[in-house]
Amino acid sequence: MFHFILGLPWLVVLVRFLLPLPWILPVKILIAGVLLVASQHLVINRISSGSVFAPEYPRPLIIIFNLLFGATVLLAVFQLALDVVSLVVMLIGGRYPAPSPEVRYVIGAAALCLAAWGVVQAVRVPPVKDIEIAIAGLPPTFDGYRLLQLTDLHISRLFPASWTEAVVSRSNALDVDLVVVTGDFIDGSLEKRRGDVAPLAKLRARDGVYAIPGNHEYFFGYENWMRHYASLGMRMLTNRHAVIERDDARIVLAGVTDHAAVGRKFPAPDLAAALKEAPDGAPVVLLDHQPRMAPRAAKAGVALQLSGHTHGGMVLGLDRLVARSNNGFVSGLYDVDGMHLYVNNGTGLWPGFALRLGRPSELTVFTLRRKA
């Protein structure tokens, strides 16, 4: 059913865009066939690589599939909009206008150019985004403390070692106090991704690198990946916390496992366990891959929750649909019952829909400030 739904935009393009064009039939069949293959690239992923999430074929081919699939979806939207306008004109004037081929060429070119731009935005090394967060009770020695969040890197054949190396280099140049990674490091098994994640061992910050798993870690050998991340120098906060100290002042950095663990043999997210024996009065920064349980964290007294998972919705308009499955949280900064929640658009995104329009990737630096 899922793959059938992904094929619906192709069907719209075939019936409402391609067939009315004054082209010879073999050309229409060729273009329709290419777009049909692209619309089913997740099926190709599953057949060729064993997972819809981790295509193991060359990066240029992954990019082409995403470009053509994105263009098909956008063209279907543009064509439906054109049909709606035509219906309105018919209701007003009494005759259904037949759009000229030139109109179809314009919307076709617009869809292709917009999809190309979206793919470029998706696969780039993200720019830096700076955010100040005012926290009540923050000790004076932590005023100005700088924390870098990476999330949803989805290191894969689409985001290979060269991309990871560039992300690490840009991150280290920021010279922050702390680096956190809020899950979905990879798409693929340890055997396939070992070289691609290797540059993460070079991540540096004065107070270290801390991380939590995302849902994709559970798809590709959770235990192997947890051990490997630790071997790269990252401290995994799986339902536990760390205390960051400056002189005699402290803040708490806590992390929970992902909701994908529920029903599996691995520990489910447990905020109470993560905060157990945390020092009283110290502000808590919580790492939780998915943002939907933010109200629970606010009730527990967390000052700032950092999440990812949504990729910001990837495309304006589509973000509203993504928000529905994430308790309304999809991108940016929220006030949740007095707690700050930041939902990061992501450093990368999964290779199955590598398109960003209006929801850019980011390397996010938080500067903590004392709240007056």
C-alpha positions in Angstrom: 0.0 0.0 0.0 2.8 2.4 0.9 4.5 1.9 -2.5 1.1 2.3 -4.2 0.6 5.7 -2.5 4.1 6.8 -3.6 3.1 5.9 -7.2 0.0 8.2 -7.2 1.9 11.3 -8.1 3.3 9.4 -11.1 -0.2 8.5 -12.1 -1.3 12.1 -12.0 1.7 13.2 -14.1 1.0 10.4 -16.6 -2.7 11.0 -17.1 -2.9 14.8 -16.7 0.5 16.0 -17.9 2.2 13.6 -20.3 -0.7 12.1 -22.3 -2.1 15.5 -23.4 1.3 16.7 -24.7 1.7 16.7 -28.5 4.7 14.3 -28.4 5.2 11.0 -30.2 4.1 8.0 -28.2 7.6 6.4 -27.8 8.9 9.5 -26.1 5.9 9.6 -23.7 6.5 5.9 -22.9 10.2 6.5 -22.3 9.6 9.4 -19.9 6.7 7.7 -18.2 8.9 4.6 -17.6 11.8 6.6 -16.2 9.5 8.4 -13.8 7.8 5.2 -12.8 11.1 3.6 -11.8 12.1 6.8 -9.8 8.7 6.7 -8.0 9.4 3.2 -6.9 13.0 3.7 -5.8 12.2 2.6 -2.3 11.2 -0.8 -3.7 14.5 -0.9 -5.6 16.2 -0.1 -2.3 14.5 -3.0 -0.6 15.3 -5.5 -3.4 18.8 -4.4 -4.1 20.0 -3.5 -0.6 17.6 -5.2 1.8 16.2 -2.0 3.3 14.2 1.0 2.1 16.4 3.1 4.4 19.9 2.2 3.1 20.4 2.0 -0.6 23.8 0.5 -1.3 24.3 1.7 -4.8 26.4 4.7 -6.1 25.7 8.1 -4.7 25.0 9.7 -8.1 22.2 7.2 -8.7 20.6 7.9 -5.3 20.7 11.6 -6.1 19.1 11.1 -9.6 16.3 8.9 -8.1 15.6 11.6 -5.5 15.7 14.4 -8.1 13.2 12.6 -10.4 10.9 11.5 -7.6 10.9 15.0 -6.1 10.2 16.5 -9.6 7.3 14.0 -10.1 5.7 14.9 -6.8 6.1 18.6 -7.4 4.8 18.3 -11.0 1.8 16.4 -9.7 1.0 19.2 -7.3 1.4 21.9 -10.0 -0.7 19.9 -12.4 -3.5 19.5 -9.8 -3.4 23.2 -9.1 -3.6 23.9 -12.8 -6.6 21.6 -13.0 -8.3 23.4 -10.1 -7.8 26.8 -11.8 -9.2 25.3 -15.1 -12.3 24.1 -13.2 -12.8 27.5 -11.6 -12.6 29.1 -15.1 -15.1 26.6 -16.4 -17.5 27.4 -13.6 -17.3 31.1 -14.3 -17.2 31.0 -18.1 -19.0 27.8 -18.9 -16.2 26.2 -20.9 -13.2 24.1 -19.7 -10.0 25.7 -21.0 -7.4 23.4 -22.4 -4.0 24.6 -21.2 -1.5 25.0 -24.0 1.6 22.8 -24.2 3.7 25.9 -23.3 1.9 26.1 -20.0 2.8 22.5 -19.3 6.4 23.0 -20.3 6.6 25.9 -17.8 5.3 23.9 -14.9 7.4 20.9 -15.9 10.6 23.0 -15.9 9.6 24.7 -12.6 9.1 21.3 -11.0 12.5 20.0 -12.2 14.4 23.1 -11.2 12.7 23.2 -7.8 13.5 19.5 -7.2 17.1 20.1 -8.2 17.4 23.0 -5.7 15.7 20.9 -3.0 18.2 18.0 -3.5 21.2 20.4 -3.4 19.9 21.8 -0.1 19.4 18.3 1.3 22.9 17.0 0.5 25.0 20.0 1.4 27.1 20.4 4.5 24.8 22.5 6.7 25.4 26.1 7.6 25.6 27.2 11.3 22.5 28.4 13.1 23.0 30.3 16.3 20.3 30.4 19.1 20.4 31.9 22.5 18.4 30.2 25.3 17.6 31.9 28.6 17.4 29.4 31.4 16.2 30.2 34.9 18.6 29.2 37.6 21.6 28.9 35.2 24.8 29.3 37.3 26.7 32.5 36.4 29.7 30.5 35.3 27.6 28.8 32.6 26.3 32.1 31.2 27.6 32.0 27.6 28.1 28.2 27.6 28.0 27.0 24.0 26.6 23.7 22.9 26.5 22.2 19.4 23.7 19.9 18.4 24.1 17.5 15.5 21.2 15.2 14.7 19.8 12.9 12.0 23.1 12.7 10.1 21.8 9.5 8.4 25.4 8.6 7.3 25.0 6.4 4.2 25.9 6.1 0.6 24.2 9.5 0.2 26.1 11.0 3.1 29.5 9.2 2.9 32.8 9.7 4.7 33.7 12.8 2.7 30.5 14.5 3.9 31.0 13.3 7.5 34.6 14.6 7.4 33.3 18.1 6.2 30.6 18.2 9.0 33.2 17.3 11.6 35.6 19.9 10.3 33.0 22.6 10.4 31.8 21.5 13.8 35.3 21.6 15.3 36.0 25.0 13.9 33.1 26.4 16.1 35.2 25.6 19.2 32.1 24.9 21.4 32.0 23.7 25.0 30.0 20.6 24.3 28.8 18.5 21.4 25.6 16.5 21.5 24.2 14.1 18.8 20.5 13.4 19.2 20.2 10.1 17.2 19.9 8.7 13.7 23.6 8.7 13.1 23.4 6.1 10.2 21.5 4.2 7.6 23.1 0.8 7.2 24.9 -1.9 9.1 28.2 -1.4 10.9 29.9 -3.5 8.3 28.7 -1.2 5.5 29.1 2.2 7.4 32.2 1.7 9.4 34.4 3.8 7.1 31.7 6.5 6.7 31.3 7.1 10.4 35.0 7.0 11.2 35.4 10.8 11.0 33.1 11.2 14.0 36.0 10.1 16.2 37.6 13.5 15.4 34.7 15.5 17.0 36.1 17.7 19.7 34.7 19.9 22.5 36.0 21.0 25.9 33.5 19.0 27.8 33.3 16.1 25.4 30.8 14.6 23.0 27.6 13.0 24.2 24.9 11.2 22.2 21.7 9.2 22.3 20.2 6.7 19.8 17.5 7.5 17.3 14.9 5.1 15.8 17.2 4.2 12.9 19.8 2.7 15.2 17.3 0.0 16.1 16.9 -0.9 12.4 20.6 -1.8 11.8 22.0 -3.6 14.8 21.4 -1.5 17.9 23.9 -3.1 20.2 26.7 -3.1 17.6 26.2 0.5 16.9 26.1 1.6 20.6 29.4 -0.1 21.2 30.9 1.4 18.1 29.8 4.9 18.9 31.4 4.6 22.4 34.6 3.4 20.7 34.6 6.6 18.7 34.8 8.7 21.9 31.1 9.5 22.4 29.5 9.0 25.7 26.1 7.4 25.1 23.3 8.7 27.5 20.9 5.8 27.4 18.5 6.6 30.2 21.2 8.2 32.2 22.8 11.6 32.8 26.1 13.3 33.1 27.0 16.3 35.3 28.9 19.1 33.7 30.9 21.2 36.2 32.4 24.7 36.1 34.1 25.5 39.4 31.5 24.6 42.0 28.5 25.1 39.6 26.8 22.3 37.7 24.3 21.6 34.9 22.8 18.2 34.1 22.9 16.6 30.6 20.4 13.7 30.4 19.5 11.4 27.6 16.9 8.8 26.9 16.6 5.9 24.4 14.2 6.1 21.5 10.5 5.1 21.3 11.5 2.5 18.7 12.8 0.4 21.6 9.3 -0.1 22.9 8.3 -3.7 22.3 11.9 -4.8 21.6 14.4 -6.4 23.9 16.2 -3.1 24.4 15.5 -0.5 27.2 12.6 1.7 26.5 12.9 5.5 27.1 12.9 6.1 30.9 13.1 9.8 31.9 12.9 8.9 35.6 15.9 6.7 35.3 17.8 9.3 33.3 17.3 11.9 36.1 17.8 9.6 39.0 20.2 11.0 41.6 20.8 14.2 39.5 21.9 17.1 41.7 19.1 19.2 43.0 18.8 22.7 41.6 21.0 22.1 38.6 19.3 23.0 35.3 18.6 19.9 33.1 19.3 19.7 29.4 17.5 16.6 28.0 18.4 14.8 24.8 15.4 13.0 23.3 15.4 12.0 19.6 11.6 12.4 19.2 9.9 15.6 20.4 6.5 14.2 21.0 7.0 13.5 24.8 8.1 17.1 25.5 5.2 17.8 27.9 6.3 14.9 30.1 9.8 16.4 30.2 8.5 19.8 31.1 6.5 18.3 34.0 9.7 16.6 35.2 11.4 20.0 35.5 13.7 19.9 32.4 14.9 23.3 31.3 15.8 22.6 27.7 15.0 19.6 25.5 16.9 19.0 22.3 15.2 16.7 19.7 15.3 15.9 16.0 13.6 13.1 14.1 11.2 15.3 12.0 13.8 16.7 9.6 11.8 19.9 10.0 9.2 18.4 7.7 11.6 18.7 4.8 9.2 20.7 2.6 6.9 23.7 3.6 3.4 22.3 3.6 4.5 18.8 4.2 5.8 19.9 7.6 2.1 20.2 8.8 1.6 16.5 8.1 4.8 15.6 9.9 3.7 17.7 12.9 0.5 15.7 13.3 2.5 12.6 14.1 4.9 14.4 16.5 2.4 16.0 18.9 2.5 19.2 16.9 6.3 19.7 17.2 8.1 19.8 13.9 10.7 22.6 13.6 12.3 25.3 15.7 11.9 26.6 19.2 8.8 25.9 21.3 7.7 26.9 24.8 6.2 23.7 26.4 4.7 24.6 29.8 7.7 26.8 30.5 10.3 24.4 29.1 12.3 25.2 26.0 12.0 22.6 23.3 14.1 22.8 20.2 13.3 20.5 17.3 16.3 20.5 14.9 15.7 20.3 11.2 18.6 17.8 11.0 22.2 17.7 9.8 21.3 15.2 7.1 18.2 13.2 6.3 17.3 9.7 5.2 18.1 8.8 1.5 14.6 7.9 0.6 13.4 11.5 0.3 16.4 13.7 0.1 14.6 17.0 -0.6 14.6 20.2 1.4 12.4 23.2 0.5 12.0 25.9 3.1 13.3 23.6 5.9 17.1 23.9 5.7 19.6 21.6 7.4 21.6 23.1 10.2 24.5 22.9 12.6 22.9 24.4 15.6 24.9 26.2 18.3 23.0 27.1 21.5 24.4 29.8 23.8 23.0 29.4 27.3 22.1 32.6 29.1 21.0 33.3 32.7 17.3 34.2 32.7 16.7 37.5 34.6 
